[in-house]
Amino acid sequence: MSAVRLTLVDNFLLPAENELHLLDVHPHLGLLSLAAAAGADGHDVTIYDPKWRVRTGQLPYDQTIYAQVADELLADDPEAIGFTTLGCSFLFTVGVGRELERRAPEIPILLGGPHATMLARPILETYSPFDIVVRHEAEQTLPLLLDHLDGREFGDVPGITWRAASGIAETAGAPRIDDLDSLPLLSYDLYPMDQLDLPLMRVEAGRGCPFACTFCSTATFFQRRYRLKSPQRLVSEMDAIRDRYAPSEFKLDHDLFTVNRRKVQEFCQAVADHGHQWRVSARVDCVDEDLLEQMAAAGCVGLYFGVETGSQRMQKIAAKRLHLDLVEPTLDICERLGIEATASFITGYPEEEATDQDATLDMLGDMFGRPRRACLPQLHILTPEPGTPLWDELGDALQFDGYATPFNSWLLRPTDRDEVRAQPEIFASYHFYPGQLTRQTHIAVIEWVDLLRTLGHPTLAALIASHGGSLATLVRQLIAAASCDPARPRAADLAEYVRRTLGDQNPLTSVVRYHAFCLTAPSDDPFQGLVGGRYRIPEGLQSLANVHDCTEVLARLESGADLDGIARVSYLRLPDQPTPLLVDPAVADLMNLLRTCDGFEAATLLVGSGNVTTEPEWVDDLVAAGLLVTA
């Protein structure tokens, strides 16, 4: 056996051009574990992270990115290249794979991860750049595969699919790591940790899920075997990471950390005196007040709950099977203990009816309706995943409409749309299952909730309260009233709806108008150009006139105080200034008049009470703020 120089490539979910700051540059724990396993077997492994390189400007984010990544990978002279795969980022894998095939067809390209595991044969049949798929957990398989790479004889390597001379070949078996403590420690320094400066570090706490939700492939990938690392191993990893990298928090990666109550209690006892703060995922029926108190005392500061639907009927159909009456009490306990909770929901199930969707929206609304609760409600649209019961039932019925969630790679190249449309099985996340409700209904609900979330908890809570405490009522009325495409809501449409519904005298109307004012790009008719006299108005200046003082309104909403007697003000904003400047309404009136009057003195005369021979004292303030420019 000779050592193999292997480069592992991290996932890259191609973001929109204006969202590069959202790229997640945390180290990929699965790749680190594979690198450690292969390294322990004598192989030379490096990890290439395109996310970090794009985010830091080392890679151009345009259609040349695939060629650039291929060039950088080949510059290290690897003998094999491996990609981890997710459906939402597989476009990147395909793009780089094709460039590698053109440049260096002799280098074998390996695939692993959930997407390649579920679709090993279709991927190899469709895409010639890829040679070998390592299915399921690969810490045992990868070193064996690398040992056999020279001869390309893989019959003794379990759990792989490869391109043989006679066609696609496959070995049986799906190796599983039952004793996670047996895995070697991770070397996070395969990533540029000194430059990432991460306040939160992820640690693998365990694998597997014993449940069988119809929409989720986690249980299938990990073969439904629930495992946790021992408390001693997990705490020792957290100690070592803190000593080396000094994060302020840990995210213990495991879909359902709290399934085994005894093991969670043992971990709490082991970690309690180490001063760590940590976050995990759980089900509301796998925690109770006593366990949450133990977790909080041991440093738990955050919990992620997948509630998925507010309809008890859909809980049964989706095989989530939560008792929904546990949700609110569990979140109340978390709030009392200072644990930040995230409650995640999904809409778009093929069996979902309007009453089910309304139940989900109203449960979300109840969470938003408590502005002081440390709870983050989320709503996502269902995306098809190979390896799930829903896929087995409806995978042949996928439809395509071009709508992509933020969790899908951006269609960067002109040919990408045709690519994903032509391969629905491989690019299932860009498609949808037909269902009881129209696709447009699901999209409109998702998009309106996303827009409403930007209002912030206190404003949204008050807006929901003004609609009988029902988020479903608010969303349905917004969809019905929208003058634009209801699936592409605009902040201006929301502001106009609230103005018509609540009236201009309601301070809530002012806050929503202010919110839209901050989000909206400069209009087609902004203040601009020269005016007579000594001053001109800078191009792009906009005004929001005669609204309530929104800083005061927001403060009262946050504190629960009444909204009576709040002063009227106006706001001015330049395109490059995200925070508007509060001005007296008379000043905003003056600025409007400056566009039509012959000069500054004439405008001042119009708003004054007599002949004006000197400039008001606030002119200097406007000049200092950039809202007036000396002509």
Residue pairs with C-beta under 8 A, 6 or more apart in sequence:
1 42
1 147
2 150
3 42
3 43
3 44
4 38
4 43
4 44
4 79
4 80
4 146
4 149
5 43
5 44
5 76
5 77
5 78
5 79
5 80
6 38
6 43
6 44
6 45
6 46
6 78
6 79
6 80
6 81
6 82
6 146
7 45
7 46
7 47
7 48
7 73
7 76
7 78
7 80
7 81
7 82
8 31
8 34
8 35
8 45
8 46
8 47
8 48
8 81
8 82
8 83
8 84
9 47
9 48
9 50
9 69
9 73
9 81
9 82
9 83
9 84
9 93
9 96
10 28
10 31
10 47
10 48
10 49
10 50
10 51
10 84
11 28
11 51
11 84
11 85
11 86
11 89
11 92
11 113
12 50
12 51
12 54
12 89
12 92
12 409
13 23
13 86
13 88
13 89
13 92
13 407
13 408
13 409
14 89
14 91
14 92
14 409
14 410
14 412
15 22
15 23
15 410
16 410
17 61
17 410
19 406
20 54
20 55
20 61
21 55
23 51
23 52
23 54
23 55
24 51
25 49
25 51
25 52
25 55
25 196
25 198
26 196
26 198
26 200
26 201
26 202
27 47
27 49
27 188
27 190
27 191
27 193
27 196
27 202
28 47
28 49
28 84
29 186
29 202
29 203
29 204
29 253
30 84
30 112
30 113
31 47
31 84
31 190
32 47
32 186
32 187
32 188
32 190
33 139
33 183
33 184
33 186
33 204
34 45
34 82
34 112
34 138
34 139
34 142
35 45
35 46
35 47
35 187
35 190
36 183
36 184
36 185
36 186
36 187
37 138
37 139
37 140
37 142
37 143
37 183
37 184
38 45
38 142
38 143
38 146
39 45
39 184
39 187
40 143
40 184
41 143
41 146
41 147
43 143
43 146
45 190
46 76
46 78
46 190
47 190
47 191
48 69
48 72
48 73
49 191
49 192
50 59
50 65
50 69
50 92
52 191
52 192
52 195
52 196
53 59
53 72
54 61
54 65
56 195
59 65
59 68
59 69
59 72
60 68
62 412
63 412
63 413
65 95
65 412
66 92
66 95
66 96
66 98
66 99
67 99
69 96
69 99
70 96
70 99
70 100
70 103
71 103
73 81
73 96
73 100
74 100
74 103
74 104
74 107
78 107
79 107
79 149
80 107
80 108
80 109
80 110
80 146
80 149
81 100
81 107
81 108
81 109
81 110
82 109
82 110
82 111
82 112
82 134
82 142
83 93
83 96
83 97
83 109
83 110
83 111
83 112
83 113
84 112
84 113
85 93
85 111
85 112
85 113
85 114
85 115
85 116
86 113
86 114
86 115
87 114
87 115
87 383
87 385
87 386
87 426
87 427
87 428
87 429
88 383
88 407
88 408
88 409
88 429
89 409
90 115
90 409
90 426
90 427
91 409
91 411
91 412
91 416
91 419
91 420
91 427
92 409
93 111
94 127
94 129
94 419
95 413
97 109
97 127
97 129
97 130
98 129
100 107
100 109
100 129
101 109
101 128
101 129
108 131
108 132
108 149
109 129
109 130
109 131
109 132
110 130
110 131
110 132
110 133
110 134
110 145
111 120
111 123
111 130
111 132
111 133
111 134
112 133
112 134
112 135
112 138
112 142
114 217
114 221
114 387
115 123
115 386
116 123
116 133
116 134
116 135
117 133
117 135
117 136
117 221
117 387
118 217
118 220
118 221
118 385
118 386
118 387
119 386
119 425
119 426
120 133
120 135
120 161
120 170
121 161
121 168
121 170
122 425
122 426
123 130
123 133
123 426
124 130
124 131
124 133
124 161
124 162
124 163
124 168
125 168
126 423
126 426
130 163
131 162
131 163
132 145
132 154
132 160
132 161
132 162
132 163
133 160
133 161
133 162
134 141
134 142
134 145
134 159
134 160
135 141
135 159
135 160
135 161
135 174
136 159
136 174
136 175
136 176
136 221
136 222
136 223
137 174
137 175
137 176
137 177
137 207
137 222
138 159
138 175
139 177
139 183
140 175
140 177
141 157
141 158
141 159
141 160
141 175
144 156
144 157
145 154
145 157
145 160
148 154
148 156
148 157
152 164
154 160
154 162
154 169
154 171
155 171
157 171
158 171
158 172
158 173
158 174
158 175
159 171
159 172
159 173
159 174
159 175
160 170
160 171
161 168
161 169
161 170
161 171
162 168
162 169
162 170
163 169
174 223
176 222
176 223
176 225
177 183
177 207
177 227
178 225
178 227
180 204
180 206
180 207
180 227
180 228
180 229
180 233
181 229
181 230
181 233
185 237
185 240
186 237
188 201
188 241
188 244
188 245
193 245
198 245
198 247
199 247
199 248
199 249
200 247
200 248
200 249
200 250
200 251
200 279
201 241
201 245
201 247
201 249
201 250
201 251
202 250
202 251
202 252
202 253
203 234
203 237
203 238
203 241
203 250
203 251
203 252
203 253
204 229
204 253
204 254
205 228
205 229
205 234
205 252
205 253
205 254
205 257
205 280
206 226
206 227
206 228
206 229
206 254
206 257
207 222
207 225
207 226
207 227
207 254
208 218
208 219
208 222
208 223
208 224
208 225
208 226
208 227
209 216
209 218
209 219
209 222
209 224
209 226
209 255
209 256
210 219
210 224
210 226
210 256
210 259
211 219
211 256
211 319
211 320
211 321
212 219
212 224
212 319
212 389
213 219
213 308
213 318
213 319
213 320
213 388
214 317
214 318
214 319
214 388
214 389
214 390
215 308
215 318
215 346
215 349
215 382
215 385
215 388
215 390
216 385
216 388
217 385
217 386
217 387
217 388
217 391
218 255
220 387
220 388
221 387
226 256
226 259
226 260
228 234
228 254
228 257
228 260
228 263
228 267
229 237
231 263
231 266
231 267
231 269
231 270
231 271
232 270
234 252
234 267
234 270
234 271
235 267
235 270
235 271
235 274
235 276
238 250
238 271
238 274
238 276
238 278
239 274
241 247
241 250
242 276
248 277
249 277
249 278
249 279
249 301
249 302
250 276
250 277
250 278
250 279
251 278
251 279
251 280
252 278
252 279
252 280
254 280
254 281
255 281
256 281
256 282
256 283
256 286
257 264
257 280
257 281
257 282
258 264
258 280
258 282
258 283
258 286
258 287
258 291
259 283
259 286
261 286
261 291
264 291
264 294
264 295
265 291
265 294
267 298
268 294
268 295
268 297
268 298
269 298
271 278
271 298
271 299
272 297
272 298
272 299
274 299
275 299
276 299
277 299
277 300
277 301
278 299
278 300
278 301
278 302
279 300
279 301
279 302
279 303
279 304
279 340
280 300
280 302
280 303
280 304
281 303
281 304
281 305
281 306
282 303
282 304
282 305
283 305
283 306
283 322
284 305
284 307
284 322
284 326
284 327
284 330
285 322
285 323
285 326
287 295
287 303
287 330
289 333
292 300
292 330
292 333
292 334
292 337
292 339
293 337
295 339
296 337
296 338
296 339
300 339
301 338
301 339
301 340
302 339
302 340
302 341
302 342
303 334
303 339
303 340
303 341
303 342
304 341
304 342
304 344
305 327
305 330
305 331
305 341
305 342
305 343
305 344
306 320
306 344
307 322
307 324
307 327
307 343
307 344
307 345
307 363
308 314
308 315
308 318
308 320
308 322
308 344
308 345
308 346
309 315
309 318
309 320
309 345
309 346
309 347
309 349
309 352
309 356
309 359
309 360
310 324
310 345
310 356
310 359
310 360
310 361
310 362
310 363
310 364
311 352
311 355
311 356
311 357
311 359
311 360
312 324
312 359
313 356
314 349
314 351
314 352
314 356
314 359
314 360
315 321
315 322
315 324
317 349
317 351
318 349
319 389
324 363
327 343
327 363
328 366
330 341
331 341
331 343
331 367
331 373
331 375
334 340
334 341
334 374
334 375
335 341
335 373
335 374
335 375
338 374
339 374
340 374
340 375
340 376
341 374
341 375
341 376
342 375
342 376
342 377
342 378
343 364
343 367
343 375
343 376
343 377
343 378
344 378
344 380
345 360
345 363
345 364
345 377
345 378
345 379
345 380
346 379
346 380
346 381
346 382
347 357
347 360
347 379
347 380
347 381
347 382
347 442
347 445
347 446
348 381
348 382
348 432
348 433
348 435
348 442
348 446
349 356
349 382
349 435
350 390
350 394
350 433
350 434
350 435
350 436
351 435
351 436
352 435
352 436
352 437
353 436
353 437
354 437
354 441
357 437
357 441
357 442
357 445
357 472
358 472
358 476
359 472
360 379
361 379
361 445
361 449
361 470
361 471
361 472
361 475
362 470
362 471
362 472
364 377
364 379
364 449
364 471
365 464
365 469
365 470
365 471
365 472
365 474
366 469
367 373
367 375
367 377
368 377
368 457
368 460
368 461
368 464
368 471
369 461
369 464
369 465
369 469
370 461
371 457
371 458
371 461
371 557
371 558
371 560
372 558
373 457
379 445
379 446
379 449
379 450
380 405
380 407
380 446
381 405
381 442
381 443
381 446
382 432
382 433
382 442
383 405
383 407
383 408
383 428
383 429
383 432
384 390
384 391
384 394
384 395
384 398
384 428
384 429
384 431
384 432
384 433
385 391
385 428
385 429
386 395
386 425
386 428
390 433
391 428
394 433
394 434
395 425
395 428
397 433
397 434
398 424
398 425
398 428
398 431
398 432
398 433
399 431
399 432
399 433
399 434
399 439
400 420
400 421
400 424
400 430
400 431
400 432
401 432
401 439
402 417
403 432
403 439
403 443
403 487
404 410
404 411
404 430
405 429
405 446
407 429
408 429
408 430
411 417
411 420
419 427
420 427
420 430
421 430
424 431
432 439
432 442
435 442
440 486
440 487
443 487
444 479
444 486
444 487
444 489
445 475
445 479
447 487
447 488
447 489
448 475
448 478
448 479
448 486
448 489
449 471
449 475
451 489
451 490
451 491
451 494
452 460
452 463
452 471
452 474
452 475
452 494
453 460
454 491
454 515
454 519
455 463
455 511
455 512
455 515
456 554
458 554
458 557
458 558
459 508
459 511
459 512
459 515
459 554
459 557
461 557
462 508
462 557
463 474
463 498
463 508
463 512
464 470
464 471
464 474
466 501
466 502
466 508
467 473
467 474
467 477
477 497
477 501
478 486
478 489
478 493
478 494
478 497
479 486
481 493
481 497
481 500
482 489
482 493
482 497
483 493
483 496
484 490
484 493
490 516
490 520
491 515
491 516
491 519
491 520
492 516
492 520
494 512
494 515
494 516
495 509
495 512
495 513
495 515
495 516
498 508
498 509
498 512
498 513
499 509
499 512
499 513
502 508
502 509
503 509
507 548
507 553
507 563
507 566
508 553
508 563
509 547
510 547
510 548
510 550
510 553
511 548
511 550
511 553
511 554
511 557
513 544
513 547
514 544
514 547
514 550
514 571
514 580
517 542
517 544
517 571
517 573
517 580
518 573
518 578
518 579
518 580
521 575
522 540
522 542
522 575
523 542
526 539
526 540
526 541
526 542
527 537
527 538
527 539
527 540
527 541
527 542
527 543
527 591
527 594
527 595
528 537
528 538
528 539
528 540
528 541
529 536
529 537
529 539
530 536
530 631
531 537
531 594
531 595
531 597
531 599
531 600
531 631
532 597
532 598
532 599
532 600
532 602
533 598
533 599
533 600
533 601
533 602
533 631
534 600
534 630
534 631
535 594
535 600
535 619
535 623
535 628
535 629
535 630
535 631
536 628
536 629
536 630
536 631
537 591
537 594
537 595
537 627
537 628
537 629
538 574
538 626
538 627
538 628
538 629
540 574
540 575
541 572
541 573
541 574
541 591
541 627
542 572
542 573
542 574
543 570
543 571
543 572
543 573
543 588
543 591
543 592
544 570
544 571
544 573
544 580
545 570
545 585
545 588
545 589
545 592
546 568
546 570
546 585
546 588
547 568
547 569
547 570
547 571
548 563
548 566
548 567
548 568
548 569
549 566
549 567
549 568
549 569
549 582
550 571
551 582
552 566
552 567
553 563
553 566
555 561
556 562
556 563
556 566
557 563
568 585
569 582
569 583
569 584
569 585
570 582
570 583
570 584
570 585
570 587
570 588
570 589
571 580
571 581
571 582
571 583
571 588
572 580
572 581
572 583
572 587
572 588
572 591
572 627
573 579
573 580
573 581
574 626
574 627
577 626
581 625
581 627
584 618
586 607
587 618
587 622
589 607
590 603
590 604
590 607
591 627
593 603
593 606
593 607
594 600
594 603
597 603
597 606
600 615
601 612
604 612
604 615
604 616
605 611
605 612
619 628
622 628
623 629
623 630
